[in-house]
Amino acid sequence: MNRPSQKMLQPDGLESWLHPKQNPLIISGPCSAESHEQVMATARQLHDTGLVSAFRSGVWKPRTRPGAFEGHGERALQWLREVHQEFGFPIAVEVATPKHIEACLKAGIHILWIGARTSVNPFSVQELAEALKGVDIPVMVKNPLNPDLALWAGVIERFYINGIRKIAAVHRGFNTYEKSRFRNEPLWNIPIRLKSMFPELPVLCDPSHIAGRRSLLHEVAQQALLLDMDGLMIEAHHNPPEALTDAAQQLTPKNLVSLIQKLKIPVSPPLNPCMELEKLRSKIDEFDSQLINILAMRMQIVNEIAQYKKDCKMTVFQLRRWNTIIETRLQEGVQKGLSEQFLRSLLDLIHKESIELQSKIIT
């Protein structure tokens, strides 16, 4: 199997399989299809907003531990067919096995998405991609649970190789070992790098699974739009407190309208009238060049320090020196308006590179 190059992978744009009703594109619906009444009530209220381009809902919901609500399966697909027939929404459903795909195609489901727990397993992804060979249906690919850009890109490539051209990526955040106020850490640099790898690939954001609670949804959705993502996939339920899954992160359709109205929609670069932008970018380019030169000079000094440590039979890592660097650089940087978290991350990266460079020289 030949992996497509970045230039070769040119998925069809969203406009080829969705007709956005507004900017930004909104895909919405309940986390789970819990009952016929719940699905129809939510769809009716979302339809009345006039904002939603596609209706999403999970019908297979395997939970972390058995015994919780795991969805109604194929029976729920029939409810979703009724949603399409009555309100005209294209329907999106998560699939995890070839049997799921077969059932969805039989029920006339319009869009499939691959969940984070499936994206993490190349064997499962390959089976799904091969099951869709020759089928013209859109596929949305959520990022894997762990922050692995190559793994995410690999899922997209497997579907592309098997003939799927209507592909979109969905950023839903990542599980990390660090505690966070988010359910899943956004790690915005990863979807940005994916977009850089595949410029034609539509990238949507799932604020619901990043935030994990309603109070953070606006913040996450706004940041996604500022980073030029192509739309939002937001969970909505006609009665969120009674939801059987992910109740804390679902909005009512009415509150979804309020959320969208509060968003500041950035202007796309080709339409941006701000003529000063290029001047400011030129200044950024100059500063970046200076930063690179300074880092190169710093690493040259690190080379000399490594040689000295080698001659004096000293250890590479010097705890007291490192603590002094952290304390003084953080204090200076914070006084100049930089965030402590940013400074720590930057210093850690520089220190890691210094350690590796010194280790190579000494050994």
Contacts in CASP RR format, 6 or more apart in sequence:
PFRMAT RR
TARGET T0000
AUTHOR 0000-0000-0000
METHOD contacts of the structure
MODEL  1
MNRPSQKMLQPDGLESWLHPKQNPLIISGPCSAESHEQVMATARQLHDTG
LVSAFRSGVWKPRTRPGAFEGHGERALQWLREVHQEFGFPIAVEVATPKH
IEACLKAGIHILWIGARTSVNPFSVQELAEALKGVDIPVMVKNPLNPDLA
LWAGVIERFYINGIRKIAAVHRGFNTYEKSRFRNEPLWNIPIRLKSMFPE
LPVLCDPSHIAGRRSLLHEVAQQALLLDMDGLMIEAHHNPPEALTDAAQQ
LTPKNLVSLIQKLKIPVSPPLNPCMELEKLRSKIDEFDSQLINILAMRMQ
IVNEIAQYKKDCKMTVFQLRRWNTIIETRLQEGVQKGLSEQFLRSLLDLI
HKESIELQSKIIT
1 161 0 8 1.000
2 161 0 8 1.000
3 154 0 8 1.000
3 157 0 8 1.000
3 161 0 8 1.000
4 157 0 8 1.000
4 160 0 8 1.000
4 161 0 8 1.000
6 197 0 8 1.000
6 198 0 8 1.000
9 156 0 8 1.000
9 157 0 8 1.000
9 160 0 8 1.000
9 198 0 8 1.000
9 200 0 8 1.000
9 201 0 8 1.000
10 200 0 8 1.000
11 160 0 8 1.000
11 165 0 8 1.000
11 166 0 8 1.000
11 167 0 8 1.000
11 168 0 8 1.000
11 198 0 8 1.000
11 200 0 8 1.000
11 201 0 8 1.000
11 202 0 8 1.000
12 165 0 8 1.000
12 166 0 8 1.000
12 167 0 8 1.000
13 166 0 8 1.000
13 200 0 8 1.000
13 202 0 8 1.000
14 20 0 8 1.000
14 25 0 8 1.000
14 168 0 8 1.000
14 202 0 8 1.000
14 230 0 8 1.000
16 166 0 8 1.000
17 90 0 8 1.000
17 111 0 8 1.000
17 138 0 8 1.000
17 166 0 8 1.000
18 25 0 8 1.000
18 53 0 8 1.000
18 54 0 8 1.000
18 90 0 8 1.000
18 138 0 8 1.000
19 53 0 8 1.000
20 53 0 8 1.000
21 50 0 8 1.000
21 51 0 8 1.000
21 52 0 8 1.000
21 53 0 8 1.000
22 50 0 8 1.000
22 51 0 8 1.000
23 265 0 8 1.000
24 225 0 8 1.000
24 229 0 8 1.000
24 230 0 8 1.000
24 231 0 8 1.000
24 232 0 8 1.000
24 260 0 8 1.000
24 263 0 8 1.000
24 265 0 8 1.000
25 53 0 8 1.000
25 204 0 8 1.000
25 230 0 8 1.000
25 231 0 8 1.000
25 232 0 8 1.000
26 51 0 8 1.000
26 52 0 8 1.000
26 53 0 8 1.000
26 231 0 8 1.000
26 232 0 8 1.000
26 234 0 8 1.000
26 256 0 8 1.000
26 260 0 8 1.000
27 52 0 8 1.000
27 53 0 8 1.000
27 54 0 8 1.000
27 55 0 8 1.000
27 56 0 8 1.000
27 92 0 8 1.000
27 204 0 8 1.000
27 231 0 8 1.000
27 232 0 8 1.000
27 233 0 8 1.000
27 234 0 8 1.000
28 46 0 8 1.000
28 51 0 8 1.000
28 52 0 8 1.000
28 54 0 8 1.000
28 55 0 8 1.000
28 56 0 8 1.000
28 233 0 8 1.000
28 234 0 8 1.000
28 235 0 8 1.000
28 236 0 8 1.000
28 253 0 8 1.000
28 256 0 8 1.000
29 42 0 8 1.000
29 43 0 8 1.000
29 46 0 8 1.000
29 52 0 8 1.000
29 55 0 8 1.000
29 56 0 8 1.000
29 57 0 8 1.000
29 234 0 8 1.000
29 235 0 8 1.000
29 236 0 8 1.000
29 237 0 8 1.000
30 38 0 8 1.000
30 39 0 8 1.000
30 42 0 8 1.000
30 57 0 8 1.000
30 58 0 8 1.000
30 235 0 8 1.000
30 236 0 8 1.000
30 237 0 8 1.000
30 243 0 8 1.000
30 250 0 8 1.000
31 57 0 8 1.000
31 58 0 8 1.000
31 61 0 8 1.000
31 208 0 8 1.000
31 235 0 8 1.000
31 237 0 8 1.000
31 243 0 8 1.000
31 245 0 8 1.000
31 246 0 8 1.000
31 249 0 8 1.000
31 250 0 8 1.000
32 57 0 8 1.000
32 58 0 8 1.000
32 59 0 8 1.000
32 61 0 8 1.000
32 69 0 8 1.000
32 71 0 8 1.000
32 243 0 8 1.000
32 244 0 8 1.000
32 245 0 8 1.000
32 246 0 8 1.000
33 39 0 8 1.000
33 57 0 8 1.000
33 58 0 8 1.000
33 59 0 8 1.000
33 71 0 8 1.000
33 72 0 8 1.000
33 76 0 8 1.000
33 79 0 8 1.000
33 80 0 8 1.000
34 69 0 8 1.000
34 71 0 8 1.000
34 72 0 8 1.000
34 243 0 8 1.000
34 244 0 8 1.000
35 79 0 8 1.000
36 79 0 8 1.000
36 82 0 8 1.000
38 237 0 8 1.000
38 238 0 8 1.000
38 239 0 8 1.000
39 57 0 8 1.000
39 76 0 8 1.000
39 79 0 8 1.000
39 80 0 8 1.000
39 82 0 8 1.000
39 83 0 8 1.000
40 79 0 8 1.000
40 82 0 8 1.000
40 83 0 8 1.000
40 86 0 8 1.000
41 238 0 8 1.000
42 236 0 8 1.000
42 237 0 8 1.000
42 238 0 8 1.000
42 253 0 8 1.000
43 55 0 8 1.000
43 83 0 8 1.000
43 86 0 8 1.000
43 87 0 8 1.000
43 89 0 8 1.000
44 86 0 8 1.000
44 87 0 8 1.000
45 236 0 8 1.000
45 238 0 8 1.000
45 252 0 8 1.000
45 253 0 8 1.000
45 254 0 8 1.000
46 52 0 8 1.000
46 55 0 8 1.000
46 87 0 8 1.000
46 89 0 8 1.000
46 236 0 8 1.000
46 253 0 8 1.000
46 256 0 8 1.000
47 87 0 8 1.000
47 88 0 8 1.000
47 89 0 8 1.000
48 253 0 8 1.000
49 253 0 8 1.000
49 256 0 8 1.000
49 257 0 8 1.000
51 256 0 8 1.000
51 257 0 8 1.000
51 260 0 8 1.000
52 89 0 8 1.000
53 90 0 8 1.000
54 89 0 8 1.000
54 90 0 8 1.000
54 91 0 8 1.000
54 92 0 8 1.000
54 110 0 8 1.000
54 111 0 8 1.000
55 80 0 8 1.000
55 83 0 8 1.000
55 84 0 8 1.000
55 87 0 8 1.000
55 89 0 8 1.000
55 90 0 8 1.000
55 91 0 8 1.000
55 92 0 8 1.000
56 91 0 8 1.000
56 92 0 8 1.000
56 93 0 8 1.000
56 113 0 8 1.000
56 233 0 8 1.000
56 235 0 8 1.000
57 76 0 8 1.000
57 80 0 8 1.000
57 91 0 8 1.000
57 92 0 8 1.000
57 93 0 8 1.000
58 71 0 8 1.000
58 76 0 8 1.000
58 93 0 8 1.000
58 94 0 8 1.000
59 71 0 8 1.000
59 72 0 8 1.000
59 73 0 8 1.000
59 74 0 8 1.000
59 76 0 8 1.000
59 77 0 8 1.000
59 80 0 8 1.000
59 93 0 8 1.000
59 94 0 8 1.000
60 70 0 8 1.000
60 71 0 8 1.000
60 73 0 8 1.000
60 94 0 8 1.000
60 95 0 8 1.000
60 96 0 8 1.000
60 100 0 8 1.000
61 69 0 8 1.000
61 70 0 8 1.000
61 71 0 8 1.000
61 245 0 8 1.000
62 70 0 8 1.000
62 96 0 8 1.000
62 117 0 8 1.000
63 69 0 8 1.000
63 70 0 8 1.000
63 245 0 8 1.000
68 245 0 8 1.000
69 244 0 8 1.000
69 245 0 8 1.000
73 103 0 8 1.000
74 103 0 8 1.000
74 107 0 8 1.000
77 93 0 8 1.000
77 103 0 8 1.000
77 104 0 8 1.000
77 107 0 8 1.000
77 109 0 8 1.000
78 107 0 8 1.000
80 91 0 8 1.000
80 93 0 8 1.000
80 107 0 8 1.000
80 109 0 8 1.000
81 91 0 8 1.000
81 107 0 8 1.000
81 108 0 8 1.000
83 89 0 8 1.000
83 91 0 8 1.000
84 90 0 8 1.000
84 91 0 8 1.000
84 110 0 8 1.000
90 110 0 8 1.000
90 111 0 8 1.000
91 108 0 8 1.000
91 109 0 8 1.000
91 110 0 8 1.000
91 111 0 8 1.000
92 109 0 8 1.000
92 110 0 8 1.000
92 111 0 8 1.000
92 112 0 8 1.000
92 113 0 8 1.000
92 140 0 8 1.000
93 100 0 8 1.000
93 104 0 8 1.000
93 109 0 8 1.000
93 111 0 8 1.000
93 112 0 8 1.000
93 113 0 8 1.000
94 100 0 8 1.000
94 112 0 8 1.000
94 113 0 8 1.000
94 114 0 8 1.000
94 115 0 8 1.000
95 101 0 8 1.000
95 104 0 8 1.000
95 112 0 8 1.000
95 113 0 8 1.000
95 114 0 8 1.000
95 118 0 8 1.000
95 128 0 8 1.000
96 114 0 8 1.000
96 115 0 8 1.000
96 117 0 8 1.000
96 118 0 8 1.000
96 124 0 8 1.000
96 128 0 8 1.000
97 124 0 8 1.000
97 127 0 8 1.000
97 128 0 8 1.000
98 127 0 8 1.000
98 128 0 8 1.000
98 131 0 8 1.000
101 112 0 8 1.000
101 128 0 8 1.000
101 131 0 8 1.000
101 132 0 8 1.000
102 131 0 8 1.000
104 112 0 8 1.000
105 135 0 8 1.000
105 137 0 8 1.000
110 137 0 8 1.000
110 138 0 8 1.000
111 137 0 8 1.000
111 138 0 8 1.000
111 139 0 8 1.000
111 140 0 8 1.000
112 132 0 8 1.000
112 137 0 8 1.000
112 138 0 8 1.000
112 139 0 8 1.000
112 140 0 8 1.000
113 139 0 8 1.000
113 140 0 8 1.000
113 141 0 8 1.000
113 142 0 8 1.000
113 170 0 8 1.000
114 125 0 8 1.000
114 128 0 8 1.000
114 139 0 8 1.000
114 140 0 8 1.000
114 141 0 8 1.000
114 142 0 8 1.000
114 155 0 8 1.000
115 141 0 8 1.000
115 142 0 8 1.000
116 142 0 8 1.000
116 143 0 8 1.000
116 144 0 8 1.000
116 145 0 8 1.000
116 172 0 8 1.000
116 209 0 8 1.000
117 145 0 8 1.000
118 124 0 8 1.000
118 125 0 8 1.000
118 128 0 8 1.000
119 125 0 8 1.000
119 141 0 8 1.000
119 142 0 8 1.000
119 143 0 8 1.000
119 144 0 8 1.000
119 145 0 8 1.000
119 151 0 8 1.000
119 152 0 8 1.000
119 155 0 8 1.000
120 144 0 8 1.000
120 145 0 8 1.000
120 146 0 8 1.000
120 148 0 8 1.000
120 151 0 8 1.000
122 151 0 8 1.000
122 154 0 8 1.000
122 155 0 8 1.000
122 158 0 8 1.000
125 154 0 8 1.000
125 155 0 8 1.000
125 158 0 8 1.000
125 159 0 8 1.000
126 158 0 8 1.000
128 159 0 8 1.000
129 158 0 8 1.000
129 159 0 8 1.000
129 161 0 8 1.000
129 162 0 8 1.000
129 164 0 8 1.000
130 162 0 8 1.000
132 139 0 8 1.000
132 159 0 8 1.000
132 162 0 8 1.000
132 163 0 8 1.000
132 164 0 8 1.000
133 162 0 8 1.000
133 163 0 8 1.000
134 162 0 8 1.000
134 163 0 8 1.000
135 164 0 8 1.000
136 166 0 8 1.000
137 164 0 8 1.000
137 166 0 8 1.000
138 166 0 8 1.000
138 167 0 8 1.000
138 168 0 8 1.000
139 159 0 8 1.000
139 164 0 8 1.000
139 166 0 8 1.000
139 167 0 8 1.000
139 168 0 8 1.000
140 167 0 8 1.000
140 168 0 8 1.000
140 169 0 8 1.000
140 170 0 8 1.000
140 204 0 8 1.000
140 233 0 8 1.000
141 152 0 8 1.000
141 155 0 8 1.000
141 156 0 8 1.000
141 159 0 8 1.000
141 167 0 8 1.000
141 168 0 8 1.000
141 169 0 8 1.000
141 170 0 8 1.000
142 169 0 8 1.000
142 170 0 8 1.000
142 171 0 8 1.000
142 172 0 8 1.000
142 206 0 8 1.000
143 152 0 8 1.000
143 169 0 8 1.000
143 170 0 8 1.000
143 171 0 8 1.000
143 172 0 8 1.000
143 173 0 8 1.000
143 174 0 8 1.000
143 190 0 8 1.000
143 191 0 8 1.000
144 151 0 8 1.000
144 152 0 8 1.000
144 155 0 8 1.000
144 174 0 8 1.000
145 174 0 8 1.000
145 175 0 8 1.000
146 174 0 8 1.000
146 175 0 8 1.000
147 174 0 8 1.000
147 176 0 8 1.000
147 185 0 8 1.000
147 187 0 8 1.000
147 190 0 8 1.000
149 190 0 8 1.000
149 193 0 8 1.000
149 194 0 8 1.000
149 197 0 8 1.000
152 169 0 8 1.000
152 190 0 8 1.000
152 194 0 8 1.000
153 194 0 8 1.000
153 197 0 8 1.000
153 198 0 8 1.000
156 167 0 8 1.000
156 169 0 8 1.000
156 198 0 8 1.000
156 201 0 8 1.000
159 167 0 8 1.000
160 167 0 8 1.000
167 201 0 8 1.000
167 202 0 8 1.000
168 201 0 8 1.000
168 202 0 8 1.000
168 203 0 8 1.000
168 204 0 8 1.000
168 230 0 8 1.000
169 191 0 8 1.000
169 194 0 8 1.000
169 201 0 8 1.000
169 202 0 8 1.000
169 203 0 8 1.000
169 204 0 8 1.000
170 203 0 8 1.000
170 204 0 8 1.000
170 205 0 8 1.000
170 206 0 8 1.000
170 233 0 8 1.000
171 186 0 8 1.000
171 190 0 8 1.000
171 191 0 8 1.000
171 203 0 8 1.000
171 204 0 8 1.000
171 205 0 8 1.000
171 206 0 8 1.000
171 210 0 8 1.000
171 224 0 8 1.000
171 229 0 8 1.000
172 184 0 8 1.000
172 205 0 8 1.000
172 206 0 8 1.000
172 209 0 8 1.000
172 210 0 8 1.000
173 182 0 8 1.000
173 184 0 8 1.000
173 185 0 8 1.000
173 186 0 8 1.000
173 187 0 8 1.000
173 206 0 8 1.000
173 209 0 8 1.000
173 210 0 8 1.000
174 184 0 8 1.000
174 185 0 8 1.000
174 186 0 8 1.000
174 187 0 8 1.000
174 190 0 8 1.000
175 184 0 8 1.000
175 185 0 8 1.000
176 185 0 8 1.000
176 187 0 8 1.000
178 185 0 8 1.000
181 216 0 8 1.000
182 210 0 8 1.000
182 211 0 8 1.000
182 212 0 8 1.000
182 216 0 8 1.000
182 220 0 8 1.000
183 209 0 8 1.000
183 210 0 8 1.000
183 211 0 8 1.000
183 212 0 8 1.000
183 213 0 8 1.000
183 249 0 8 1.000
184 209 0 8 1.000
184 210 0 8 1.000
184 212 0 8 1.000
185 210 0 8 1.000
186 210 0 8 1.000
186 220 0 8 1.000
186 223 0 8 1.000
188 223 0 8 1.000
188 227 0 8 1.000
191 203 0 8 1.000
191 205 0 8 1.000
191 227 0 8 1.000
191 229 0 8 1.000
192 227 0 8 1.000
194 201 0 8 1.000
194 203 0 8 1.000
195 201 0 8 1.000
195 203 0 8 1.000
195 228 0 8 1.000
202 230 0 8 1.000
203 229 0 8 1.000
203 230 0 8 1.000
204 229 0 8 1.000
204 230 0 8 1.000
204 231 0 8 1.000
204 232 0 8 1.000
204 233 0 8 1.000
205 220 0 8 1.000
205 221 0 8 1.000
205 224 0 8 1.000
205 229 0 8 1.000
205 231 0 8 1.000
205 232 0 8 1.000
205 233 0 8 1.000
206 232 0 8 1.000
206 233 0 8 1.000
206 234 0 8 1.000
207 216 0 8 1.000
207 217 0 8 1.000
207 220 0 8 1.000
207 221 0 8 1.000
207 224 0 8 1.000
207 232 0 8 1.000
207 233 0 8 1.000
207 234 0 8 1.000
208 217 0 8 1.000
208 233 0 8 1.000
208 234 0 8 1.000
208 235 0 8 1.000
208 246 0 8 1.000
208 249 0 8 1.000
208 250 0 8 1.000
209 249 0 8 1.000
210 216 0 8 1.000
210 220 0 8 1.000
211 217 0 8 1.000
211 219 0 8 1.000
211 220 0 8 1.000
211 249 0 8 1.000
212 246 0 8 1.000
212 248 0 8 1.000
212 249 0 8 1.000
213 248 0 8 1.000
213 249 0 8 1.000
214 240 0 8 1.000
214 248 0 8 1.000
214 249 0 8 1.000
214 250 0 8 1.000
214 251 0 8 1.000
214 255 0 8 1.000
217 234 0 8 1.000
217 249 0 8 1.000
217 251 0 8 1.000
217 259 0 8 1.000
218 259 0 8 1.000
218 262 0 8 1.000
218 263 0 8 1.000
221 232 0 8 1.000
221 234 0 8 1.000
221 259 0 8 1.000
221 263 0 8 1.000
222 263 0 8 1.000
222 264 0 8 1.000
224 231 0 8 1.000
224 232 0 8 1.000
225 231 0 8 1.000
225 232 0 8 1.000
225 263 0 8 1.000
225 264 0 8 1.000
225 265 0 8 1.000
225 266 0 8 1.000
226 266 0 8 1.000
228 266 0 8 1.000
228 268 0 8 1.000
234 251 0 8 1.000
234 256 0 8 1.000
234 259 0 8 1.000
235 246 0 8 1.000
235 249 0 8 1.000
235 250 0 8 1.000
235 251 0 8 1.000
236 250 0 8 1.000
236 251 0 8 1.000
236 252 0 8 1.000
236 253 0 8 1.000
236 256 0 8 1.000
237 243 0 8 1.000
237 247 0 8 1.000
237 250 0 8 1.000
237 251 0 8 1.000
237 252 0 8 1.000
238 252 0 8 1.000
238 253 0 8 1.000
239 252 0 8 1.000
240 247 0 8 1.000
240 250 0 8 1.000
240 251 0 8 1.000
240 252 0 8 1.000
241 247 0 8 1.000
243 250 0 8 1.000
251 259 0 8 1.000
267 273 0 8 1.000
295 350 0 8 1.000
298 350 0 8 1.000
299 353 0 8 1.000
299 354 0 8 1.000
299 357 0 8 1.000
302 354 0 8 1.000
302 357 0 8 1.000
302 358 0 8 1.000
303 357 0 8 1.000
303 361 0 8 1.000
305 358 0 8 1.000
306 316 0 8 1.000
306 357 0 8 1.000
306 358 0 8 1.000
306 361 0 8 1.000
306 362 0 8 1.000
307 361 0 8 1.000
308 314 0 8 1.000
309 315 0 8 1.000
309 316 0 8 1.000
309 358 0 8 1.000
309 362 0 8 1.000
310 361 0 8 1.000
310 362 0 8 1.000
316 355 0 8 1.000
316 358 0 8 1.000
316 359 0 8 1.000
316 362 0 8 1.000
317 355 0 8 1.000
322 351 0 8 1.000
325 347 0 8 1.000
325 351 0 8 1.000
326 344 0 8 1.000
326 347 0 8 1.000
329 343 0 8 1.000
329 347 0 8 1.000
330 340 0 8 1.000
330 343 0 8 1.000
330 344 0 8 1.000
330 347 0 8 1.000
333 343 0 8 1.000
334 340 0 8 1.000
334 343 0 8 1.000
END
